[in-house]
Amino acid sequence: EEGEEEGEQPSGGVLHASAAVANAGSSAQTICVAFSLSPPGGGRLLAAASTAAVSVPPGGRATVSLALSVAEPEVWSAASPHLYTVHAAVMQSGCASSSSSSSASAS
């Protein structure tokens, strides 16, 4: 953040998340992807949001993206790597059809 002293924690951050979705079916599917962010070590969700509905053609792919605001992220360093967990759930007709998670670091 602009105007912060060296060594100070940032007051906020943004996580840019994206997911590639494939449709192996024989008809177009309308989906959205819900992303959520958990802190290092687990605990309450820090941020959550869903993408707008996207139509994925039969045999096709779509990439969806969004930005999650994080109020007070812990800064990552080699000495103290704060790893967050990002969860992504593909929603079809209002219910989760699949989900996955991976680790991310704040910078």
C-alpha positions as CSV (number, residue, x, y, z in Angstrom):
1,E,0.0,0.0,0.0
2,E,1.2,3.5,-0.8
3,G,2.4,5.6,2.1
4,E,3.2,2.6,4.5
5,E,6.5,2.6,6.5
6,E,8.9,-0.3,5.8
7,G,8.1,-3.3,7.9
8,E,4.5,-2.4,8.5
9,Q,1.7,-4.9,7.7
10,P,-0.5,-3.8,4.7
11,S,-4.0,-2.7,5.6
12,G,-5.6,-4.7,2.8
13,G,-4.9,-6.9,-0.2
14,V,-6.5,-8.5,-3.2
15,L,-6.4,-12.1,-4.3
16,H,-7.0,-12.6,-8.0
17,A,-8.5,-16.1,-8.5
18,S,-9.4,-17.9,-11.7
19,A,-10.6,-21.4,-12.6
20,A,-10.7,-23.2,-16.0
21,V,-13.9,-25.3,-16.3
22,A,-14.4,-28.0,-18.9
23,N,-17.7,-29.4,-20.1
24,A,-17.4,-33.0,-21.1
25,G,-21.1,-33.3,-21.8
26,S,-23.1,-33.2,-25.0
27,S,-25.1,-30.0,-24.2
28,A,-24.2,-26.5,-23.0
29,Q,-24.1,-26.0,-19.3
30,T,-24.5,-22.8,-17.3
31,I,-22.2,-22.6,-14.3
32,C,-20.6,-20.2,-11.8
33,V,-17.6,-20.7,-9.6
34,A,-17.6,-19.8,-5.9
35,F,-14.2,-18.9,-4.4
36,S,-13.4,-18.7,-0.7
37,L,-10.2,-17.9,1.2
38,S,-9.2,-19.3,4.6
39,P,-6.3,-18.1,6.7
40,P,-3.0,-20.0,7.4
41,G,-3.9,-22.8,9.8
42,G,-7.6,-22.7,9.0
43,G,-10.3,-20.8,10.8
44,R,-13.0,-18.4,9.7
45,L,-13.3,-17.5,6.1
46,L,-11.5,-14.3,5.2
47,A,-13.3,-13.6,1.9
48,A,-15.8,-15.3,-0.4
49,A,-17.5,-14.4,-3.8
50,S,-19.0,-16.1,-6.8
51,T,-18.5,-15.4,-10.5
52,A,-21.4,-14.4,-12.8
53,A,-23.1,-17.3,-14.6
54,V,-21.2,-18.5,-17.7
55,S,-22.3,-20.8,-20.5
56,V,-19.9,-23.6,-21.3
57,P,-20.5,-25.2,-24.7
58,P,-20.5,-29.0,-25.2
59,G,-17.0,-30.2,-25.3
60,G,-15.8,-26.7,-24.6
61,R,-14.0,-24.8,-21.8
62,A,-14.4,-21.5,-20.0
63,T,-12.1,-19.6,-17.7
64,V,-13.7,-17.5,-14.9
65,S,-12.0,-14.9,-12.8
66,L,-12.7,-12.6,-9.9
67,A,-10.9,-10.6,-7.2
68,L,-11.3,-11.2,-3.4
69,S,-10.6,-8.4,-1.0
70,V,-8.6,-9.4,2.1
71,A,-8.8,-7.0,5.0
72,E,-5.6,-7.7,6.8
73,P,-3.4,-10.2,5.0
74,E,-0.3,-11.6,6.7
75,V,2.8,-10.8,4.5
76,W,4.7,-13.7,3.0
77,S,8.4,-14.0,3.4
78,A,10.9,-16.9,3.1
79,A,11.4,-16.8,6.9
80,S,7.6,-16.8,7.5
81,P,5.6,-18.2,4.6
82,H,2.0,-17.5,5.4
83,L,0.0,-19.9,3.2
84,Y,-3.7,-19.3,2.7
85,T,-6.1,-21.9,1.3
86,V,-8.3,-21.0,-1.7
87,H,-11.4,-23.2,-2.2
88,A,-13.2,-23.3,-5.5
89,A,-16.7,-24.8,-6.1
90,V,-18.3,-25.2,-9.5
91,M,-22.0,-24.5,-9.1
92,Q,-24.6,-25.8,-11.6
93,S,-28.3,-25.2,-11.2
94,G,-27.7,-23.8,-7.7
95,C,-25.8,-26.8,-6.2
96,A,-22.1,-27.6,-5.9
97,S,-21.1,-30.3,-8.4
98,S,-17.4,-30.3,-7.6
99,S,-14.8,-28.5,-5.5
100,S,-11.1,-28.3,-5.0
101,S,-8.6,-26.3,-3.0
102,S,-5.0,-25.1,-3.2
103,S,-2.6,-23.0,-1.2
104,A,-1.8,-19.4,-2.0
105,S,0.5,-16.9,-0.5
106,A,-0.1,-13.3,0.3
107,S,2.3,-10.8,-1.1
